[in-house]
Amino acid sequence: MSDVASPAGVSPEAGMEIGLFTFGELSVDLVTGQLIDPAVRLREFIDLAKLADEAGLDVFGVGEHHRPDFAIASPAVVLAAVAEATSRIRLTSTVTVLSTADPVKVFEDFTALDLVSNGRAEITAGRGAYTESFPLFGNDLDDYDELFEEKLGLLLQLNSSERVTWSGKHRPALKDVGVYPRPVQPHLPVWIAVGGTPSSVERAGRLGLPLYLAILGQPERFVDLAALYRRTGEIAGHDVESLCIGITSHFFTAATSQGARTTFYPYYSRYIANNMPSARGQLMSRESFDAWSSPHGALFAGSPQEIIEKILWEYEILGHTRFLAQIGLGGLPFADAARSIEILASEIAPAVRRATSRPI
């Protein structure tokens, strides 16, 4: 894998990296009936990131949306605030909607984050599940894939070279220009996030970029995609052992299985109804929720031991090196989210790391 893509922190002898991310969705408070204030929501997630950092988790990420039901439109700005509240946890976008962003500005923003965090910044580039940023930033949705391909190429060139000459279709050309300052790290780690599109997986493999798979359906259906990623990377000349896969999943844990599911269900069912386009406003039934929470389901909701076993089962079939848990879904109260993070850090992460560590 090229040094452009190397995800700092990945260490086979230490075992799987465990982290958190949030989109900062703005749900209606189940107690007050009022929409959660964006300022309150952002402050909560900074505090949760601080908790995760102190507890020893590896990664914290925030997403990008441009909608009234999400609080985060600028991941780099929010992560800069998180950087000041933390000291060691790695900081990533989840994702940066690169199709509608200016790669020069993305690189500059995450370089600033890298500088203020002393080398902890990462970029996760994606095309986004929502399309509101296309008209907002003057892009044509018909150019959906072409925009991403072109802008990713420019971002990687900016990341690898201090001076850049570049031309494309959707942005003015650059001729021997320097982009400054440069990050603390030799190169910013750039991950590619995909929801299950084979062509996107092949792109990541061809470029040797680390890959996130968003597990929203049955995990088994991603086995072929993981194999495709590694096969494409190997054909392109990359070392298969250095091709990293991260898994992202919805998450909540508590001391007991029943306690976790009873607490989480009303929030999660509402999250699915309000924030997942495929649900079309329909609350998830408890029967479906329990099925999703089953040992081979996509949802991580249960006791610590259940979560450990599910992460390790997915590790057996996918071979990933990083697991990111999506937290705070559906307006889950701060105290419940904080306790869930504490359990993830103190009980789940050590067991998973021990089971997945290997000598180099």
C-alpha positions in Angstrom: 0.0 0.0 0.0 1.3 3.5 -0.8 2.3 5.9 1.9 -0.5 8.1 0.8 -3.0 5.7 2.2 -1.3 4.3 5.3 -3.7 4.5 8.2 -1.6 5.5 11.1 -2.2 3.5 14.2 -2.9 0.1 12.6 -0.7 -2.3 14.4 -1.3 -6.1 13.9 0.4 -7.0 17.2 -2.0 -4.7 19.1 -5.1 -6.2 17.6 -8.1 -4.5 16.2 -8.7 -0.8 16.6 -11.9 0.1 18.3 -13.6 3.5 17.9 -16.7 5.6 17.7 -18.5 7.9 15.3 -21.6 10.0 15.1 -23.6 11.9 12.5 -24.9 14.2 15.2 -28.6 13.6 14.3 -31.1 16.0 15.9 -33.9 13.8 17.2 -37.0 15.0 19.2 -36.3 14.5 23.0 -38.7 11.7 24.1 -39.2 13.4 27.4 -39.7 17.0 26.4 -41.0 16.5 22.9 -38.7 19.2 21.6 -36.0 18.9 19.0 -32.6 18.6 20.6 -30.6 21.9 20.4 -27.6 21.6 17.9 -25.3 23.4 20.4 -26.3 20.9 23.1 -25.8 18.0 20.8 -22.3 19.1 19.7 -21.2 19.7 23.3 -22.4 16.2 24.2 -20.4 14.6 21.4 -17.2 16.5 22.4 -17.7 15.3 26.0 -18.3 11.7 24.7 -15.1 12.0 22.6 -13.2 13.1 25.7 -14.6 10.1 27.5 -13.5 7.7 24.7 -10.0 9.2 24.7 -9.6 8.9 28.4 -10.9 5.3 28.3 -8.4 4.2 25.7 -10.4 3.9 22.5 -8.6 4.4 19.3 -10.7 6.5 16.9 -13.4 9.1 17.0 -15.3 10.3 13.9 -18.1 12.7 12.8 -20.1 12.7 9.7 -21.2 15.5 7.3 -24.8 16.3 6.4 -26.5 19.5 5.2 -30.0 18.8 6.6 -32.2 20.2 9.4 -32.1 16.9 11.2 -28.3 16.8 11.7 -26.0 19.0 13.7 -22.7 18.5 11.8 -22.0 20.1 8.4 -18.3 20.7 8.9 -16.5 17.6 10.3 -13.0 19.3 10.4 -14.3 22.2 12.6 -16.0 19.9 15.0 -13.0 17.6 15.1 -10.8 20.6 15.9 -12.9 21.2 18.9 -12.6 17.5 19.8 -8.8 17.8 19.4 -8.6 20.4 22.1 -10.5 18.2 24.5 -8.5 15.0 23.8 -4.9 14.0 23.7 -4.4 10.6 21.9 -7.5 9.4 20.1 -7.4 9.6 16.3 -9.8 12.0 14.6 -11.6 11.2 11.3 -14.5 12.4 9.2 -17.1 9.7 8.7 -17.5 10.8 5.9 -16.3 13.9 4.0 -18.7 14.1 1.1 -15.9 14.6 -1.4 -18.1 14.7 -4.5 -19.4 18.1 -3.6 -16.3 19.5 -1.8 -13.2 21.3 -3.0 -10.3 18.9 -2.5 -7.9 21.8 -1.9 -10.0 23.1 1.0 -10.6 19.6 2.4 -6.8 19.0 2.4 -6.2 22.4 4.0 -8.9 21.9 6.7 -7.6 18.4 7.7 -4.0 19.6 7.6 -5.1 22.3 10.2 -6.8 19.5 12.2 -3.6 17.5 12.0 -1.5 20.4 13.2 -3.7 21.3 16.2 -4.1 17.6 17.2 -0.4 16.9 16.8 -0.8 14.3 14.0 -4.1 12.6 14.7 -6.1 13.6 11.7 -7.6 11.2 9.1 -10.0 11.8 6.1 -12.7 9.3 5.2 -13.9 10.2 1.7 -17.3 9.1 0.5 -20.1 10.0 -1.9 -22.7 10.3 0.8 -26.1 8.6 1.3 -28.0 11.9 1.0 -27.8 14.2 -2.0 -28.7 17.6 -0.5 -25.1 18.8 -0.9 -25.2 18.6 -4.7 -27.5 21.6 -5.3 -26.2 23.4 -2.2 -22.7 23.5 -3.7 -23.8 23.8 -7.3 -23.0 20.3 -8.5 -25.1 18.1 -10.9 -26.3 14.8 -9.4 -25.8 13.3 -12.9 -22.1 13.6 -12.3 -22.3 11.7 -9.0 -19.5 9.1 -9.7 -17.4 11.2 -12.0 -17.2 14.0 -9.4 -15.9 11.6 -6.8 -13.4 9.9 -9.0 -11.9 13.2 -10.2 -11.8 14.9 -6.8 -10.4 11.9 -5.1 -7.5 11.9 -7.6 -6.8 15.5 -6.8 -7.0 15.0 -3.0 -4.5 12.2 -3.2 -2.1 14.2 -5.4 -2.3 17.1 -2.9 -1.6 14.7 -0.1 1.5 13.2 -1.8 3.1 16.2 -3.4 3.9 19.7 -2.0 3.5 21.3 -5.4 0.7 20.2 -7.8 0.0 20.4 -11.5 -3.5 19.1 -12.2 -6.4 19.5 -14.6 -9.9 18.1 -14.7 -13.5 18.7 -15.8 -15.2 19.9 -12.6 -12.6 22.3 -11.2 -10.2 24.9 -12.5 -6.8 23.6 -13.3 -3.8 23.9 -11.0 -0.3 24.7 -12.4 2.7 24.1 -10.2 1.0 25.5 -7.1 2.0 24.8 -3.5 -0.6 24.0 -0.9 0.5 25.0 2.6 1.0 24.3 5.4 1.8 20.6 5.3 0.5 18.2 8.0 2.4 16.8 10.9 2.1 13.3 9.5 4.1 12.6 6.3 0.7 12.1 4.6 -2.9 12.3 5.9 -4.4 8.8 6.1 -7.3 8.7 3.5 -9.9 6.0 3.8 -12.7 5.3 1.4 -16.2 4.5 2.7 -18.6 2.4 0.7 -22.1 1.1 1.3 -21.8 -2.0 -0.8 -21.1 -0.9 -4.4 -18.6 -3.2 -6.1 -17.1 -0.5 -8.3 -16.3 1.6 -5.2 -14.7 -1.3 -3.5 -12.6 -2.0 -6.6 -11.5 1.7 -6.7 -10.2 1.5 -3.1 -8.4 -1.7 -3.9 -6.9 -0.4 -7.1 -5.5 2.7 -5.3 -4.4 0.7 -2.2 -6.6 2.9 0.1 -8.0 1.6 3.3 -11.7 0.8 3.1 -14.7 1.2 5.4 -17.7 -1.1 4.8 -20.9 0.3 6.4 -22.7 -2.9 7.6 -26.4 -2.1 7.3 -27.6 -5.4 5.9 -26.6 -9.0 6.6 -22.9 -9.0 7.3 -22.4 -12.2 5.2 -23.2 -10.2 2.0 -20.0 -8.2 2.5 -17.7 -11.2 2.4 -17.5 -11.1 -1.4 -16.8 -7.3 -1.3 -13.9 -7.8 1.2 -12.5 -10.5 -1.1 -12.9 -8.2 -4.2 -11.1 -5.4 -2.4 -8.1 -7.6 -1.6 -8.0 -9.2 -5.0 -8.2 -5.9 -6.8 -5.5 -4.5 -4.6 -3.2 -7.5 -5.1 -3.6 -7.3 -8.9 -2.7 -3.6 -8.7 0.5 -4.5 -7.0 -0.3 -3.7 -3.4 0.7 -5.9 -0.4 -2.5 -7.7 0.6 -1.4 -7.7 4.2 -1.4 -3.9 4.2 -4.9 -3.5 2.7 -6.9 -2.4 5.7 -10.7 -2.8 6.2 -12.8 -1.0 8.7 -16.3 -1.9 9.7 -18.9 0.6 10.8 -22.1 -0.5 12.6 -24.9 0.9 14.8 -24.2 0.2 18.4 -25.4 0.2 22.0 -24.4 -2.0 25.0 -25.4 -2.4 28.6 -24.8 -4.8 31.4 -27.4 -7.3 30.2 -28.8 -8.2 26.8 -32.4 -7.5 27.8 -31.4 -4.2 29.5 -29.5 -3.1 26.4 -32.3 -3.9 24.0 -35.1 -2.5 26.2 -33.3 0.8 26.7 -32.2 1.2 23.1 -35.3 0.0 21.1 -37.5 3.1 21.3 -34.6 5.4 20.3 -33.3 3.1 17.5 -36.7 2.4 16.0 -37.2 6.2 15.8 -33.8 6.7 14.3 -34.6 4.2 11.5 -37.9 5.9 10.8 -36.5 9.4 10.8 -33.0 9.1 9.4 -32.9 6.1 7.0 -34.4 6.9 3.6 -35.4 3.2 3.0 -37.7 3.2 6.1 -40.0 6.0 4.7 -41.1 7.1 8.2 -42.0 3.7 9.5 -41.0 2.8 13.0 -39.0 -0.5 13.3 -41.0 -3.2 14.9 -39.6 -4.9 18.1 -39.5 -8.2 16.2 -37.3 -6.7 13.5 -35.1 -5.0 16.1 -34.5 -8.3 17.9 -33.7 -10.0 14.5 -31.2 -7.3 13.6 -29.7 -7.7 17.1 -29.3 -11.5 16.7 -25.8 -13.1 16.6 -25.5 -12.7 12.9 -27.6 -9.5 12.4 -26.2 -6.1 11.5 -27.1 -4.3 14.7 -24.7 -4.4 17.7 -27.2 -4.1 20.6 -26.7 -6.4 23.6 -24.5 -7.4 26.4 -20.7 -7.0 26.4 -20.2 -10.7 25.7 -22.7 -10.6 22.8 -20.9 -7.7 21.3 -17.5 -9.4 21.6 -18.8 -12.5 20.0 -20.4 -10.6 17.1 -17.3 -8.5 16.4 -15.1 -11.6 16.4 -17.6 -13.5 14.1 -17.4 -10.6 11.6 -13.6 -10.6 12.0 -13.6 -14.3 11.0 -15.5 -13.7 7.8 -14.2 -10.2 6.9 -10.7 -9.9 8.4 -11.1 -6.2 9.3 -8.6 -4.3 11.4 -10.9 -1.5 12.7 -14.4 -1.4 14.2 -16.3 1.9 14.5 -19.5 1.9 16.6 -22.1 4.5 15.7 -23.3 6.0 18.9 -26.1 8.3 20.2 -28.7 7.1 17.7 -32.2 8.4 18.0 -31.5 11.0 20.7 -30.3 8.4 23.2 -29.7 10.3 26.5 -26.1 11.3 27.3 -25.8 9.1 30.4 -26.8 6.0 28.5 -24.4 6.7 25.6 -21.6 7.5 28.1 -22.1 4.2 30.0 -22.2 2.3 26.7 -18.9 3.8 25.7 -17.3 3.0 29.1 -18.4 -0.7 28.6 -17.0 -0.7 25.1 -13.7 0.6 26.3 -13.3 -1.4 29.5 -14.8 -4.8 28.7 -15.3 -5.2 24.9 -12.2 -3.6 23.4 -9.6 -5.4 25.5 -11.2 -8.8 24.8 -11.4 -8.1 21.0 -7.8 -6.8 20.9 -6.5 -9.9 22.7 -8.4 -12.2 20.3 -7.2 -10.4 17.1 -3.6 -9.5 18.0 -1.0 -11.4 16.1 2.8 -11.4 16.1 4.6 -9.5 13.3 
